[in-house]
Amino acid sequence: MGDAANEKAPVKSWFKGLKAEYKKIVWPGKESLAKQTVAVVIITAVLSVIIALLDAVVKFGIDVIF
């Protein structure tokens, strides 16, 4: 029975450490979060268009070859 008590101590310590680290997190404000979200959406859209254009060019090139 002594083994079970020894196994629970590290788990408790791990959760205490996790809680301490969680308190260190600095969450972004609403304005910052909104700006970052807009930036991610715009960059994703731009990269999607670039990849689509490259795909069309490569497909056209392959069609010309064959």
All heavy atoms as a GROMACS GRO file, in nm:
protein
  503
    1MET      N    1   0.081  -0.120   0.000
    1MET     CA    2   0.000   0.000   0.000
    1MET      C    3   0.085   0.126   0.000
    1MET      O    4   0.039   0.230  -0.041
    1MET     CB    5  -0.093   0.001   0.121
    1MET     CG    6  -0.207  -0.095   0.108
    1MET     SD    7  -0.324  -0.062   0.238
    1MET     CE    8  -0.414  -0.212   0.229
    2GLY      N    9   0.208   0.117   0.044
    2GLY     CA   10   0.298   0.231   0.048
    2GLY      C   11   0.332   0.280  -0.092
    2GLY      O   12   0.360   0.396  -0.114
    3ASP      N   13   0.330   0.189  -0.190
    3ASP     CA   14   0.362   0.226  -0.328
    3ASP      C   15   0.260   0.323  -0.386
    3ASP      O   16   0.296   0.414  -0.458
    3ASP     CB   17   0.369   0.101  -0.416
    3ASP     CG   18   0.491   0.015  -0.382
    3ASP    OD1   19   0.587   0.071  -0.326
    3ASP    OD2   20   0.488  -0.105  -0.411
    4ALA      N   21   0.133   0.306  -0.355
    4ALA     CA   22   0.028   0.393  -0.409
    4ALA      C   23   0.047   0.536  -0.359
    4ALA      O   24   0.029   0.632  -0.433
    4ALA     CB   25  -0.110   0.341  -0.370
    5ALA      N   26   0.085   0.552  -0.233
    5ALA     CA   27   0.107   0.686  -0.177
    5ALA      C   28   0.228   0.752  -0.245
    5ALA      O   29   0.227   0.872  -0.270
    5ALA     CB   30   0.128   0.679  -0.026
    6ASN      N   31   0.330   0.674  -0.274
    6ASN     CA   32   0.450   0.727  -0.339
    6ASN      C   33   0.421   0.769  -0.484
    6ASN      O   34   0.483   0.861  -0.536
    6ASN     CB   35   0.564   0.624  -0.336
    6ASN     CG   36   0.621   0.607  -0.196
    6ASN    OD1   37   0.606   0.694  -0.110
    6ASN    ND2   38   0.685   0.493  -0.175
    7GLU      N   39   0.329   0.700  -0.549
    7GLU     CA   40   0.296   0.732  -0.688
    7GLU      C   41   0.211   0.859  -0.697
    7GLU      O   42   0.216   0.930  -0.795
    7GLU     CB   43   0.221   0.616  -0.753
    7GLU     CG   44   0.312   0.496  -0.780
    7GLU     CD   45   0.238   0.379  -0.838
    7GLU    OE1   46   0.121   0.396  -0.878
    7GLU    OE2   47   0.296   0.270  -0.845
    8LYS      N   48   0.132   0.889  -0.595
    8LYS     CA   49   0.044   1.006  -0.599
    8LYS      C   50   0.121   1.135  -0.572
    8LYS      O   51   0.080   1.240  -0.620
    8LYS     CB   52  -0.070   0.990  -0.498
    8LYS     CG   53  -0.172   0.887  -0.540
    8LYS     CD   54  -0.289   0.882  -0.446
    8LYS     CE   55  -0.389   0.777  -0.492
    8LYS     NZ   56  -0.505   0.770  -0.407
    9ALA      N   57   0.228   1.129  -0.499
    9ALA     CA   58   0.304   1.250  -0.466
    9ALA      C   59   0.360   1.318  -0.592
    9ALA      O   60   0.344   1.439  -0.608
    9ALA     CB   61   0.415   1.219  -0.366
   10PRO      N   62   0.424   1.244  -0.685
   10PRO     CA   63   0.474   1.311  -0.806
   10PRO      C   64   0.362   1.369  -0.892
   10PRO      O   65   0.379   1.474  -0.953
   10PRO     CB   66   0.547   1.200  -0.882
   10PRO     CG   67   0.582   1.099  -0.780
   10PRO     CD   68   0.473   1.106  -0.677
   11VAL      N   69   0.247   1.303  -0.893
   11VAL     CA   70   0.134   1.353  -0.972
   11VAL      C   71   0.086   1.485  -0.913
   11VAL      O   72   0.060   1.582  -0.986
   11VAL     CB   73   0.020   1.249  -0.977
   11VAL    CG1   74  -0.104   1.308  -1.042
   11VAL    CG2   75   0.065   1.124  -1.051
   12LYS      N   76   0.076   1.493  -0.782
   12LYS     CA   77   0.035   1.618  -0.716
   12LYS      C   78   0.136   1.728  -0.746
   12LYS      O   79   0.098   1.841  -0.777
   12LYS     CB   80   0.028   1.597  -0.564
   12LYS     CG   81  -0.110   1.590  -0.510
   12LYS     CD   82  -0.105   1.586  -0.358
   12LYS     CE   83  -0.245   1.587  -0.301
   12LYS     NZ   84  -0.247   1.580  -0.156
   13SER      N   85   0.263   1.694  -0.739
   13SER     CA   86   0.368   1.791  -0.765
   13SER      C   87   0.361   1.839  -0.910
   13SER      O   88   0.380   1.958  -0.937
   13SER     CB   89   0.504   1.728  -0.737
   13SER     OG   90   0.608   1.815  -0.773
   14TRP      N   91   0.332   1.748  -1.002
   14TRP     CA   92   0.323   1.784  -1.143
   14TRP      C   93   0.209   1.882  -1.165
   14TRP      O   94   0.223   1.980  -1.238
   14TRP     CB   95   0.303   1.657  -1.226
   14TRP     CG   96   0.303   1.684  -1.374
   14TRP    CD1   97   0.411   1.699  -1.454
   14TRP    CD2   98   0.188   1.702  -1.457
   14TRP    NE1   99   0.370   1.724  -1.583
   14TRP    CE2  100   0.234   1.725  -1.588
   14TRP    CE3  101   0.051   1.698  -1.435
   14TRP    CZ2  102   0.149   1.746  -1.695
   14TRP    CZ3  103  -0.033   1.719  -1.542
   14TRP    CH2  104   0.014   1.743  -1.671
   15PHE      N  105   0.094   1.857  -1.102
   15PHE     CA  106  -0.020   1.947  -1.117
   15PHE      C  107   0.008   2.083  -1.054
   15PHE      O  108  -0.035   2.186  -1.106
   15PHE     CB  109  -0.148   1.886  -1.058
   15PHE     CG  110  -0.217   1.791  -1.153
   15PHE    CD1  111  -0.217   1.655  -1.131
   15PHE    CD2  112  -0.280   1.840  -1.267
   15PHE    CE1  113  -0.280   1.569  -1.219
   15PHE    CE2  114  -0.342   1.756  -1.356
   15PHE     CZ  115  -0.343   1.619  -1.332
   16LYS      N  116   0.081   2.086  -0.943
   16LYS     CA  117   0.119   2.215  -0.882
   16LYS      C  118   0.208   2.294  -0.978
   16LYS      O  119   0.191   2.414  -0.995
   16LYS     CB  120   0.192   2.193  -0.750
   16LYS     CG  121   0.101   2.164  -0.634
   16LYS     CD  122   0.180   2.156  -0.505
   16LYS     CE  123   0.089   2.131  -0.386
   16LYS     NZ  124   0.164   2.124  -0.260
   17GLY      N  125   0.303   2.226  -1.040
   17GLY     CA  126   0.391   2.290  -1.138
   17GLY      C  127   0.312   2.340  -1.259
   17GLY      O  128   0.336   2.450  -1.309
   18LEU      N  129   0.218   2.259  -1.304
   18LEU     CA  130   0.134   2.297  -1.417
   18LEU      C  131   0.053   2.422  -1.385
   18LEU      O  132   0.046   2.515  -1.465
   18LEU     CB  133   0.040   2.181  -1.453
   18LEU     CG  134  -0.053   2.203  -1.571
   18LEU    CD1  135   0.028   2.216  -1.699
   18LEU    CD2  136  -0.150   2.087  -1.582
   19LYS      N  137  -0.003   2.426  -1.265
   19LYS     CA  138  -0.082   2.542  -1.223
   19LYS      C  139   0.006   2.667  -1.215
   19LYS      O  140  -0.034   2.776  -1.259
   19LYS     CB  141  -0.147   2.514  -1.087
   19LYS     CG  142  -0.244   2.619  -1.043
   19LYS     CD  143  -0.311   2.579  -0.913
   19LYS     CE  144  -0.408   2.686  -0.865
   19LYS     NZ  145  -0.473   2.651  -0.739
   20ALA      N  146   0.127   2.652  -1.164
   20ALA     CA  147   0.220   2.765  -1.154
   20ALA      C  148   0.256   2.817  -1.294
   20ALA      O  149   0.262   2.939  -1.315
   20ALA     CB  150   0.345   2.726  -1.078
   21GLU      N  151   0.281   2.729  -1.388
   21GLU     CA  152   0.316   2.770  -1.524
   21GLU      C  153   0.196   2.835  -1.592
   21GLU      O  154   0.210   2.930  -1.668
   21GLU     CB  155   0.365   2.650  -1.605
   21GLU     CG  156   0.500   2.597  -1.563
   21GLU     CD  157   0.612   2.698  -1.578
   21GLU    OE1  158   0.613   2.771  -1.680
   21GLU    OE2  159   0.696   2.706  -1.489
   22TYR      N  160   0.077   2.783  -1.567
   22TYR     CA  161  -0.045   2.836  -1.627
   22TYR      C  162  -0.067   2.981  -1.584
   22TYR      O  163  -0.113   3.064  -1.662
   22TYR     CB  164  -0.165   2.750  -1.589
   22TYR     CG  165  -0.291   2.783  -1.664
   22TYR    CD1  166  -0.309   2.743  -1.797
   22TYR    CD2  167  -0.393   2.856  -1.605
   22TYR    CE1  168  -0.424   2.773  -1.866
   22TYR    CE2  169  -0.509   2.887  -1.675
   22TYR     CZ  170  -0.524   2.845  -1.805
   22TYR     OH  171  -0.637   2.876  -1.873
   23LYS      N  172  -0.031   3.012  -1.460
   23LYS     CA  173  -0.048   3.148  -1.409
   23LYS      C  174   0.048   3.247  -1.477
   23LYS      O  175   0.024   3.367  -1.477
   23LYS     CB  176  -0.027   3.152  -1.257
   23LYS     CG  177  -0.141   3.089  -1.181
   23LYS     CD  178  -0.117   3.098  -1.031
   23LYS     CE  179  -0.231   3.034  -0.956
   23LYS     NZ  180  -0.210   3.042  -0.810
   24LYS      N  181   0.155   3.197  -1.537
   24LYS     CA  182   0.254   3.283  -1.602
   24LYS      C  183   0.210   3.326  -1.742
   24LYS      O  184   0.270   3.416  -1.800
   24LYS     CB  185   0.389   3.211  -1.614
   24LYS     CG  186   0.456   3.184  -1.481
   24LYS     CD  187   0.586   3.110  -1.504
   24LYS     CE  188   0.650   3.069  -1.374
   24LYS     NZ  189   0.774   2.992  -1.397
   25ILE      N  190   0.108   3.263  -1.797
   25ILE     CA  191   0.064   3.293  -1.933
   25ILE      C  192   0.007   3.434  -1.939
   25ILE      O  193  -0.072   3.474  -1.855
   25ILE     CB  194  -0.043   3.191  -1.979
   25ILE    CG1  195   0.015   3.051  -1.985
   25ILE    CG2  196  -0.099   3.231  -2.116
   25ILE    CD1  197  -0.087   2.944  -2.014
   26VAL      N  198   0.049   3.509  -2.040
   26VAL     CA  199  -0.004   3.642  -2.064
   26VAL      C  200  -0.096   3.632  -2.185
   26VAL      O  201  -0.050   3.608  -2.297
   26VAL     CB  202   0.108   3.745  -2.091
   26VAL    CG1  203   0.050   3.881  -2.120
   26VAL    CG2  204   0.204   3.751  -1.973
   27TRP      N  205  -0.225   3.644  -2.162
   27TRP     CA  206  -0.322   3.631  -2.269
   27TRP      C  207  -0.333   3.763  -2.346
   27TRP      O  208  -0.330   3.869  -2.287
   27TRP     CB  209  -0.458   3.591  -2.212
   27TRP     CG  210  -0.454   3.459  -2.144
   27TRP    CD1  211  -0.447   3.436  -2.011
   27TRP    CD2  212  -0.453   3.330  -2.206
   27TRP    NE1  213  -0.443   3.302  -1.985
   27TRP    CE2  214  -0.447   3.234  -2.103
   27TRP    CE3  215  -0.457   3.286  -2.337
   27TRP    CZ2  216  -0.443   3.098  -2.128
   27TRP    CZ3  217  -0.455   3.149  -2.361
   27TRP    CH2  218  -0.449   3.058  -2.257
   28PRO      N  219  -0.350   3.757  -2.480
   28PRO     CA  220  -0.361   3.881  -2.558
   28PRO      C  221  -0.495   3.950  -2.532
   28PRO      O  222  -0.595   3.885  -2.500
   28PRO     CB  223  -0.352   3.833  -2.702
   28PRO     CG  224  -0.397   3.692  -2.699
   28PRO     CD  225  -0.356   3.638  -2.564
   29GLY      N  226  -0.496   4.082  -2.549
   29GLY     CA  227  -0.620   4.158  -2.536
   29GLY      C  228  -0.707   4.138  -2.659
   29GLY      O  229  -0.664   4.082  -2.759
   30LYS      N  230  -0.829   4.188  -2.651
   30LYS     CA  231  -0.924   4.170  -2.763
   30LYS      C  232  -0.874   4.238  -2.891
   30LYS      O  233  -0.885   4.181  -2.999
   30LYS     CB  234  -1.061   4.226  -2.724
   30LYS     CG  235  -1.137   4.140  -2.627
   30LYS     CD  236  -1.274   4.198  -2.600
   30LYS     CE  237  -1.350   4.110  -2.502
   30LYS     NZ  238  -1.486   4.163  -2.476
   31GLU      N  239  -0.819   4.358  -2.877
   31GLU     CA  240  -0.772   4.432  -2.995
   31GLU      C  241  -0.656   4.360  -3.062
   31GLU      O  242  -0.653   4.342  -3.184
   31GLU     CB  243  -0.731   4.573  -2.955
   31GLU     CG  244  -0.695   4.660  -3.074
   31GLU     CD  245  -0.660   4.802  -3.032
   31GLU    OE1  246  -0.717   4.852  -2.933
   31GLU    OE2  247  -0.576   4.862  -3.101
   32SER      N  248  -0.561   4.315  -2.982
   32SER     CA  249  -0.445   4.243  -3.034
   32SER      C  250  -0.488   4.112  -3.100
   32SER      O  251  -0.439   4.076  -3.208
   32SER     CB  252  -0.346   4.215  -2.922
   32SER     OG  253  -0.241   4.135  -2.965
   33LEU      N  254  -0.578   4.042  -3.036
   33LEU     CA  255  -0.628   3.915  -3.089
   33LEU      C  256  -0.699   3.937  -3.222
   33LEU      O  257  -0.680   3.860  -3.317
   33LEU     CB  258  -0.721   3.848  -2.988
   33LEU     CG  259  -0.774   3.710  -3.024
   33LEU    CD1  260  -0.660   3.611  -3.035
   33LEU    CD2  261  -0.875   3.666  -2.920
   34ALA      N  262  -0.779   4.043  -3.230
   34ALA     CA  263  -0.851   4.073  -3.354
   34ALA      C  264  -0.754   4.105  -3.467
   34ALA      O  265  -0.769   4.056  -3.579
   34ALA     CB  266  -0.947   4.189  -3.331
   35LYS      N  267  -0.652   4.187  -3.439
   35LYS     CA  268  -0.553   4.222  -3.541
   35LYS      C  269  -0.478   4.099  -3.591
   35LYS      O  270  -0.456   4.082  -3.711
   35LYS     CB  271  -0.453   4.324  -3.486
   35LYS     CG  272  -0.508   4.463  -3.474
   35LYS     CD  273  -0.402   4.558  -3.420
   35LYS     CE  274  -0.455   4.700  -3.405
   35LYS     NZ  275  -0.353   4.790  -3.351
   36GLN      N  276  -0.438   4.013  -3.498
   36GLN     CA  277  -0.365   3.892  -3.536
   36GLN      C  278  -0.453   3.797  -3.617
   36GLN      O  279  -0.406   3.734  -3.712
   36GLN     CB  280  -0.310   3.823  -3.412
   36GLN     CG  281  -0.200   3.901  -3.344
   36GLN     CD  282  -0.155   3.838  -3.213
   36GLN    OE1  283  -0.197   3.730  -3.177
   36GLN    NE2  284  -0.069   3.909  -3.141
   37THR      N  285  -0.580   3.788  -3.580
   37THR     CA  286  -0.672   3.702  -3.654
   37THR      C  287  -0.690   3.752  -3.796
   37THR      O  288  -0.687   3.673  -3.892
   37THR     CB  289  -0.808   3.695  -3.581
   37THR    OG1  290  -0.787   3.645  -3.449
   37THR    CG2  291  -0.905   3.605  -3.655
   38VAL      N  292  -0.708   3.882  -3.812
   38VAL     CA  293  -0.723   3.940  -3.946
   38VAL      C  294  -0.597   3.916  -4.028
   38VAL      O  295  -0.604   3.878  -4.146
   38VAL     CB  296  -0.756   4.092  -3.937
   38VAL    CG1  297  -0.744   4.159  -4.072
   38VAL    CG2  298  -0.895   4.111  -3.878
   39ALA      N  299  -0.481   3.932  -3.966
   39ALA     CA  300  -0.354   3.910  -4.037
   39ALA      C  301  -0.343   3.765  -4.084
   39ALA      O  302  -0.303   3.739  -4.198
   39ALA     CB  303  -0.236   3.946  -3.947
   40VAL      N  304  -0.379   3.672  -4.000
   40VAL     CA  305  -0.371   3.530  -4.037
   40VAL      C  306  -0.466   3.498  -4.152
   40VAL      O  307  -0.430   3.427  -4.247
   40VAL     CB  308  -0.400   3.439  -3.914
   40VAL    CG1  309  -0.423   3.295  -3.957
   40VAL    CG2  310  -0.288   3.448  -3.814
   41VAL      N  311  -0.587   3.552  -4.146
   41VAL     CA  312  -0.685   3.526  -4.253
   41VAL      C  313  -0.637   3.585  -4.385
   41VAL      O  314  -0.645   3.520  -4.490
   41VAL     CB  315  -0.824   3.581  -4.214
   41VAL    CG1  316  -0.921   3.578  -4.331
   41VAL    CG2  317  -0.881   3.504  -4.096
   42ILE      N  318  -0.584   3.707  -4.382
   42ILE     CA  319  -0.536   3.771  -4.505
   42ILE      C  320  -0.417   3.695  -4.563
   42ILE      O  321  -0.413   3.667  -4.685
   42ILE     CB  322  -0.499   3.919  -4.479
   42ILE    CG1  323  -0.626   4.000  -4.454
   42ILE    CG2  324  -0.419   3.977  -4.596
   42ILE    CD1  325  -0.601   4.142  -4.408
   43ILE      N  326  -0.322   3.658  -4.480
   43ILE     CA  327  -0.204   3.584  -4.528
   43ILE      C  328  -0.245   3.449  -4.585
   43ILE      O  329  -0.194   3.406  -4.689
   43ILE     CB  330  -0.100   3.569  -4.414
   43ILE    CG1  331  -0.038   3.706  -4.384
   43ILE    CG2  332   0.007   3.467  -4.452
   43ILE    CD1  333   0.049   3.708  -4.261
   44THR      N  334  -0.341   3.384  -4.520
   44THR     CA  335  -0.390   3.255  -4.570
   44THR      C  336  -0.454   3.271  -4.706
   44THR      O  337  -0.431   3.190  -4.797
   44THR     CB  338  -0.489   3.193  -4.470
   44THR    OG1  339  -0.426   3.177  -4.344
   44THR    CG2  340  -0.540   3.059  -4.518
   45ALA      N  341  -0.534   3.374  -4.724
   45ALA     CA  342  -0.600   3.398  -4.852
   45ALA      C  343  -0.498   3.428  -4.962
   45ALA      O  344  -0.507   3.374  -5.073
   45ALA     CB  345  -0.700   3.513  -4.839
   46VAL      N  346  -0.400   3.512  -4.930
   46VAL     CA  347  -0.296   3.548  -5.029
   46VAL      C  348  -0.216   3.423  -5.070
   46VAL      O  349  -0.193   3.399  -5.189
   46VAL     CB  350  -0.204   3.658  -4.975
   46VAL    CG1  351  -0.081   3.677  -5.063
   46VAL    CG2  352  -0.281   3.789  -4.960
   47LEU      N  353  -0.175   3.344  -4.972
   47LEU     CA  354  -0.099   3.223  -5.004
   47LEU      C  355  -0.183   3.123  -5.083
   47LEU      O  356  -0.131   3.053  -5.171
   47LEU     CB  357  -0.046   3.159  -4.876
   47LEU     CG  358   0.070   3.233  -4.809
   47LEU    CD1  359   0.108   3.167  -4.677
   47LEU    CD2  360   0.190   3.240  -4.902
   48SER      N  361  -0.312   3.117  -5.055
   48SER     CA  362  -0.401   3.027  -5.130
   48SER      C  363  -0.406   3.068  -5.278
   48SER      O  364  -0.401   2.983  -5.366
   48SER     CB  365  -0.542   3.030  -5.072
   48SER     OG  366  -0.541   2.982  -4.940
   49VAL      N  367  -0.414   3.197  -5.304
   49VAL     CA  368  -0.417   3.246  -5.442
   49VAL      C  369  -0.284   3.216  -5.511
   49VAL      O  370  -0.283   3.170  -5.626
   49VAL     CB  371  -0.449   3.398  -5.445
   49VAL    CG1  372  -0.427   3.456  -5.584
   49VAL    CG2  373  -0.591   3.423  -5.398
   50ILE      N  374  -0.174   3.239  -5.441
   50ILE     CA  375  -0.041   3.213  -5.499
   50ILE      C  376  -0.027   3.065  -5.534
   50ILE      O  377   0.018   3.028  -5.644
   50ILE     CB  378   0.071   3.258  -5.404
   50ILE    CG1  379   0.073   3.411  -5.395
   50ILE    CG2  380   0.207   3.205  -5.449
   50ILE    CD1  381   0.164   3.465  -5.287
   51ILE      N  382  -0.068   2.977  -5.442
   51ILE     CA  383  -0.057   2.832  -5.467
   51ILE      C  384  -0.148   2.791  -5.583
   51ILE      O  385  -0.109   2.710  -5.668
   51ILE     CB  386  -0.089   2.753  -5.339
   51ILE    CG1  387   0.022   2.774  -5.237
   51ILE    CG2  388  -0.108   2.604  -5.370
   51ILE    CD1  389  -0.007   2.719  -5.099
   52ALA      N  390  -0.268   2.848  -5.591
   52ALA     CA  391  -0.359   2.817  -5.701
   52ALA      C  392  -0.300   2.860  -5.835
   52ALA      O  393  -0.310   2.787  -5.935
   52ALA     CB  394  -0.494   2.883  -5.677
   53LEU      N  395  -0.239   2.979  -5.836
   53LEU     CA  396  -0.176   3.027  -5.961
   53LEU      C  397  -0.060   2.937  -6.002
   53LEU      O  398  -0.046   2.902  -6.119
   53LEU     CB  399  -0.129   3.171  -5.945
   53LEU     CG  400  -0.239   3.277  -5.938
   53LEU    CD1  401  -0.180   3.413  -5.904
   53LEU    CD2  402  -0.316   3.283  -6.069
   54LEU      N  403   0.024   2.901  -5.906
   54LEU     CA  404   0.137   2.811  -5.937
   54LEU      C  405   0.086   2.676  -5.987
   54LEU      O  406   0.143   2.618  -6.081
   54LEU     CB  407   0.225   2.792  -5.813
   54LEU     CG  408   0.312   2.910  -5.775
   54LEU    CD1  409   0.380   2.883  -5.641
   54LEU    CD2  410   0.416   2.936  -5.883
   55ASP      N  411  -0.020   2.627  -5.928
   55ASP     CA  412  -0.078   2.500  -5.969
   55ASP      C  413  -0.128   2.509  -6.113
   55ASP      O  414  -0.105   2.418  -6.194
   55ASP     CB  415  -0.192   2.461  -5.874
   55ASP     CG  416  -0.252   2.327  -5.909
   55ASP    OD1  417  -0.176   2.228  -5.922
   55ASP    OD2  418  -0.376   2.320  -5.922
   56ALA      N  419  -0.195   2.620  -6.146
   56ALA     CA  420  -0.246   2.639  -6.283
   56ALA      C  421  -0.132   2.647  -6.383
   56ALA      O  422  -0.139   2.590  -6.492
   56ALA     CB  423  -0.332   2.764  -6.288
   57VAL      N  424  -0.025   2.718  -6.347
   57VAL     CA  425   0.091   2.731  -6.437
   57VAL      C  426   0.156   2.595  -6.460
   57VAL      O  427   0.187   2.559  -6.574
   57VAL     CB  428   0.193   2.833  -6.380
   57VAL    CG1  429   0.325   2.827  -6.455
   57VAL    CG2  430   0.134   2.973  -6.383
   58VAL      N  431   0.175   2.520  -6.355
   58VAL     CA  432   0.237   2.387  -6.368
   58VAL      C  433   0.147   2.295  -6.451
   58VAL      O  434   0.195   2.222  -6.539
   58VAL     CB  435   0.266   2.326  -6.229
   58VAL    CG1  436   0.305   2.179  -6.241
   58VAL    CG2  437   0.374   2.405  -6.157
   59LYS      N  438   0.017   2.299  -6.427
   59LYS     CA  439  -0.075   2.215  -6.504
   59LYS      C  440  -0.071   2.254  -6.652
   59LYS      O  441  -0.069   2.168  -6.739
   59LYS     CB  442  -0.218   2.230  -6.450
   59LYS     CG  443  -0.316   2.139  -6.519
   59LYS     CD  444  -0.454   2.150  -6.461
   59LYS     CE  445  -0.543   2.053  -6.536
   59LYS     NZ  446  -0.680   2.088  -6.537
   60PHE      N  447  -0.071   2.384  -6.679
   60PHE     CA  448  -0.062   2.431  -6.818
   60PHE      C  449   0.067   2.382  -6.883
   60PHE      O  450   0.067   2.336  -6.996
   60PHE     CB  451  -0.071   2.584  -6.823
   60PHE     CG  452  -0.058   2.639  -6.962
   60PHE    CD1  453  -0.164   2.630  -7.050
   60PHE    CD2  454   0.059   2.698  -7.004
   60PHE    CE1  455  -0.152   2.682  -7.178
   60PHE    CE2  456   0.073   2.750  -7.131
   60PHE     CZ  457  -0.034   2.740  -7.219
   61GLY      N  458   0.177   2.392  -6.809
   61GLY     CA  459   0.306   2.346  -6.860
   61GLY      C  460   0.307   2.197  -6.890
   61GLY      O  461   0.359   2.154  -6.994
   62ILE      N  462   0.248   2.120  -6.803
   62ILE     CA  463   0.241   1.975  -6.825
   62ILE      C  464   0.153   1.944  -6.946
   62ILE      O  465   0.185   1.856  -7.028
   62ILE     CB  466   0.190   1.903  -6.699
   62ILE    CG1  467   0.299   1.910  -6.590
   62ILE    CG2  468   0.153   1.759  -6.728
   62ILE    CD1  469   0.256   1.856  -6.456
   63ASP      N  470   0.040   2.018  -6.959
   63ASP     CA  471  -0.048   1.996  -7.075
   63ASP      C  472   0.023   2.032  -7.206
   63ASP      O  473   0.003   1.964  -7.308
   63ASP     CB  474  -0.176   2.080  -7.061
   63ASP     CG  475  -0.269   2.026  -6.954
   63ASP    OD1  476  -0.253   1.908  -6.914
   63ASP    OD2  477  -0.358   2.101  -6.909
   64VAL      N  478   0.105   2.134  -7.205
   64VAL     CA  479   0.179   2.173  -7.325
   64VAL      C  480   0.280   2.065  -7.362
   64VAL      O  481   0.297   2.030  -7.479
   64VAL     CB  482   0.249   2.309  -7.305
   64VAL    CG1  483   0.350   2.337  -7.417
   64VAL    CG2  484   0.146   2.422  -7.297
   65ILE      N  485   0.347   2.010  -7.261
   65ILE     CA  486   0.448   1.906  -7.286
   65ILE      C  487   0.384   1.781  -7.344
   65ILE      O  488   0.435   1.721  -7.438
   65ILE     CB  489   0.525   1.873  -7.157
   65ILE    CG1  490   0.612   1.994  -7.116
   65ILE    CG2  491   0.612   1.749  -7.175
   65ILE    CD1  492   0.678   1.978  -6.981
   66PHE      N  493   0.271   1.742  -7.289
   66PHE     CA  494   0.206   1.619  -7.337
   66PHE      C  495   0.098   1.651  -7.436
   66PHE      O  496   0.038   1.578  -7.499
   66PHE     CB  497   0.149   1.539  -7.219
   66PHE     CG  498   0.257   1.484  -7.131
   66PHE    CD1  499   0.276   1.531  -7.001
   66PHE    CD2  500   0.343   1.384  -7.175
   66PHE    CE1  501   0.374   1.480  -6.919
   66PHE    CE2  502   0.442   1.333  -7.093
   66PHE     CZ  503   0.457   1.381  -6.965
   0.00000   0.00000   0.00000
